[in-house]
Amino acid sequence: MAVNPRDILPTKINLIRLKRDLAMVKRIRRVMEEKREVLLHYIRNTAEEYNRYQIEVYKEVIQIFALYYKGLSSEGLLKVNEYASSTPESFKIKIGTRVLFSIRTNTYTPIEGTVAMPPFPLGVSPYLFESYMKLKDSLPLILKLAMYEETILRLIEELKDTQRLINALDHVILPGYTKSIKYISSVLDERMREDFIRLKMLKRKHITAEEKEEAVMAQQYRR
């Protein structure tokens, strides 16, 4: 929250409180900066894992499509569509969670035995059957890639929030505290100077009064 210097009474107690709060905000700023560095570290590591799985998935997908198109050319589009439309949607995955630097992300695990087998007849093209088996075996790898992609997105969102907070601290909150402390310090210094001048004038008046009193007493003594 921004601090307006004009909204705070210029007292020593408020000055002490503001200095204490400023020290605390600076500590929060250092913690946020450390958090940003840790998030960047996790993003780099997760991106490396994502790239590794992405390369593996792309290799598998290229092989799957190569086999599929060979089977498609052998069976024909109508038969392949018939096999696909006759296959029930039974694939299920187990969704879990993992905590990565206080950030919860989803994990995806395929449930064995839930991938339905297309109704391939005897004598179906081996390329089509092999493409199906290869796709089935690649599902855990594809889900792993999806998990790393979601993790990167959530880490980036957390990094954006952290950077926004750091920007708010640097450009709004910390300058507000600094201005308030400077304003109160200047007011208190001015009051101190005024009190010093006032005391000096009172002392001078007191000395002048004593000198007059001594002069009167000396005059009376001569008489």
PELINVEN-V393674 format. One record per residue. N is the residue number from 1. SS is DSSP state (H for helix, E for strand, - for the rest). D_LAST is the distance of its C-alpha to the last C-alpha in Angstrom with 1 decimal. Layout:
# PELINVEN-V393674
n:N ss:SS d_last:D_LAST
n:N ss:SS d_last:D_LAST
This chain:
# PELINVEN-V393674
n:1 ss:- d_last:76.4
n:2 ss:- d_last:74.1
n:3 ss:- d_last:70.3
n:4 ss:- d_last:68.4
n:5 ss:H d_last:64.7
n:6 ss:H d_last:63.6
n:7 ss:H d_last:65.1
n:8 ss:- d_last:62.9
n:9 ss:- d_last:59.4
n:10 ss:- d_last:57.2
n:11 ss:- d_last:56.0
n:12 ss:H d_last:55.9
n:13 ss:H d_last:58.6
n:14 ss:H d_last:60.9
n:15 ss:H d_last:60.3
n:16 ss:H d_last:61.3
n:17 ss:H d_last:64.3
n:18 ss:H d_last:65.4
n:19 ss:H d_last:65.2
n:20 ss:H d_last:67.3
n:21 ss:H d_last:69.8
n:22 ss:H d_last:70.0
n:23 ss:H d_last:70.9
n:24 ss:H d_last:73.6
n:25 ss:H d_last:75.0
n:26 ss:H d_last:75.2
n:27 ss:H d_last:77.1
n:28 ss:H d_last:79.5
n:29 ss:H d_last:79.9
n:30 ss:H d_last:81.0
n:31 ss:H d_last:83.4
n:32 ss:H d_last:84.9
n:33 ss:H d_last:85.4
n:34 ss:H d_last:87.1
n:35 ss:H d_last:89.3
n:36 ss:H d_last:90.2
n:37 ss:H d_last:91.3
n:38 ss:H d_last:93.4
n:39 ss:H d_last:95.0
n:40 ss:H d_last:95.9
n:41 ss:H d_last:97.5
n:42 ss:H d_last:99.5
n:43 ss:H d_last:100.6
n:44 ss:H d_last:101.8
n:45 ss:H d_last:103.7
n:46 ss:H d_last:105.2
n:47 ss:H d_last:106.2
n:48 ss:H d_last:108.1
n:49 ss:H d_last:109.9
n:50 ss:H d_last:110.6
n:51 ss:H d_last:112.1
n:52 ss:H d_last:114.3
n:53 ss:H d_last:115.7
n:54 ss:H d_last:116.0
n:55 ss:H d_last:118.2
n:56 ss:H d_last:120.4
n:57 ss:H d_last:120.7
n:58 ss:H d_last:121.7
n:59 ss:H d_last:124.3
n:60 ss:H d_last:125.7
n:61 ss:H d_last:125.7
n:62 ss:H d_last:127.5
n:63 ss:H d_last:130.2
n:64 ss:H d_last:130.4
n:65 ss:H d_last:130.9
n:66 ss:H d_last:133.4
n:67 ss:H d_last:135.5
n:68 ss:H d_last:135.0
n:69 ss:H d_last:136.3
n:70 ss:H d_last:139.3
n:71 ss:H d_last:140.0
n:72 ss:H d_last:139.5
n:73 ss:H d_last:142.0
n:74 ss:H d_last:144.5
n:75 ss:H d_last:144.1
n:76 ss:- d_last:143.2
n:77 ss:H d_last:140.2
n:78 ss:H d_last:141.9
n:79 ss:H d_last:142.6
n:80 ss:H d_last:139.1
n:81 ss:H d_last:137.5
n:82 ss:H d_last:139.8
n:83 ss:H d_last:138.7
n:84 ss:H d_last:135.1
n:85 ss:H d_last:135.4
n:86 ss:- d_last:137.3
n:87 ss:- d_last:134.6
n:88 ss:- d_last:132.3
n:89 ss:- d_last:128.5
n:90 ss:- d_last:127.8
n:91 ss:- d_last:125.4
n:92 ss:- d_last:122.3
n:93 ss:E d_last:119.2
n:94 ss:E d_last:116.7
n:95 ss:E d_last:113.1
n:96 ss:E d_last:110.5
n:97 ss:E d_last:106.9
n:98 ss:E d_last:105.0
n:99 ss:E d_last:101.3
n:100 ss:E d_last:100.2
n:101 ss:- d_last:96.4
n:102 ss:- d_last:95.7
n:103 ss:E d_last:98.1
n:104 ss:E d_last:101.2
n:105 ss:E d_last:104.4
n:106 ss:E d_last:107.9
n:107 ss:E d_last:110.8
n:108 ss:E d_last:114.4
n:109 ss:E d_last:117.3
n:110 ss:E d_last:120.9
n:111 ss:- d_last:122.8
n:112 ss:- d_last:126.1
n:113 ss:- d_last:129.2
n:114 ss:- d_last:127.7
n:115 ss:- d_last:129.0
n:116 ss:- d_last:132.2
n:117 ss:- d_last:135.3
n:118 ss:- d_last:136.8
n:119 ss:- d_last:140.4
n:120 ss:- d_last:142.0
n:121 ss:- d_last:145.8
n:122 ss:- d_last:148.0
n:123 ss:- d_last:148.5
n:124 ss:- d_last:145.1
n:125 ss:- d_last:143.8
n:126 ss:H d_last:142.2
n:127 ss:H d_last:139.6
n:128 ss:H d_last:138.4
n:129 ss:H d_last:138.4
n:130 ss:H d_last:136.6
n:131 ss:H d_last:133.9
n:132 ss:H d_last:133.3
n:133 ss:H d_last:133.1
n:134 ss:H d_last:130.7
n:135 ss:H d_last:128.5
n:136 ss:H d_last:128.5
n:137 ss:H d_last:127.5
n:138 ss:H d_last:124.7
n:139 ss:H d_last:123.0
n:140 ss:H d_last:120.6
n:141 ss:H d_last:119.6
n:142 ss:H d_last:119.0
n:143 ss:H d_last:116.9
n:144 ss:H d_last:114.9
n:145 ss:H d_last:114.2
n:146 ss:H d_last:113.1
n:147 ss:H d_last:110.7
n:148 ss:H d_last:109.1
n:149 ss:H d_last:108.8
n:150 ss:H d_last:107.0
n:151 ss:H d_last:104.7
n:152 ss:H d_last:103.7
n:153 ss:H d_last:103.0
n:154 ss:H d_last:100.8
n:155 ss:H d_last:98.9
n:156 ss:H d_last:98.4
n:157 ss:H d_last:97.1
n:158 ss:H d_last:94.7
n:159 ss:H d_last:93.6
n:160 ss:H d_last:92.9
n:161 ss:H d_last:90.8
n:162 ss:H d_last:88.8
n:163 ss:H d_last:88.3
n:164 ss:H d_last:87.1
n:165 ss:H d_last:84.6
n:166 ss:H d_last:83.3
n:167 ss:H d_last:83.1
n:168 ss:H d_last:81.1
n:169 ss:H d_last:78.7
n:170 ss:H d_last:78.3
n:171 ss:H d_last:77.9
n:172 ss:H d_last:76.4
n:173 ss:H d_last:75.0
n:174 ss:H d_last:73.3
n:175 ss:H d_last:71.8
n:176 ss:H d_last:70.5
n:177 ss:H d_last:68.7
n:178 ss:H d_last:67.4
n:179 ss:H d_last:66.0
n:180 ss:H d_last:64.4
n:181 ss:H d_last:62.7
n:182 ss:H d_last:61.5
n:183 ss:H d_last:60.2
n:184 ss:H d_last:58.4
n:185 ss:H d_last:56.9
n:186 ss:H d_last:55.6
n:187 ss:H d_last:54.1
n:188 ss:H d_last:52.4
n:189 ss:H d_last:51.2
n:190 ss:H d_last:49.7
n:191 ss:H d_last:48.0
n:192 ss:H d_last:46.6
n:193 ss:H d_last:45.2
n:194 ss:H d_last:43.7
n:195 ss:H d_last:42.1
n:196 ss:H d_last:40.8
n:197 ss:H d_last:39.2
n:198 ss:H d_last:37.8
n:199 ss:H d_last:36.3
n:200 ss:H d_last:34.9
n:201 ss:H d_last:33.3
n:202 ss:H d_last:31.8
n:203 ss:H d_last:30.5
n:204 ss:H d_last:28.9
n:205 ss:H d_last:27.3
n:206 ss:H d_last:26.1
n:207 ss:H d_last:24.6
n:208 ss:H d_last:23.0
n:209 ss:H d_last:21.5
n:210 ss:H d_last:20.2
n:211 ss:H d_last:18.7
n:212 ss:H d_last:16.9
n:213 ss:H d_last:15.7
n:214 ss:H d_last:14.4
n:215 ss:H d_last:12.7
n:216 ss:H d_last:10.9
n:217 ss:H d_last:10.1
n:218 ss:H d_last:8.9
n:219 ss:H d_last:6.6
n:220 ss:H d_last:5.2
n:221 ss:H d_last:5.4
n:222 ss:H d_last:3.8
n:223 ss:- d_last:0.0
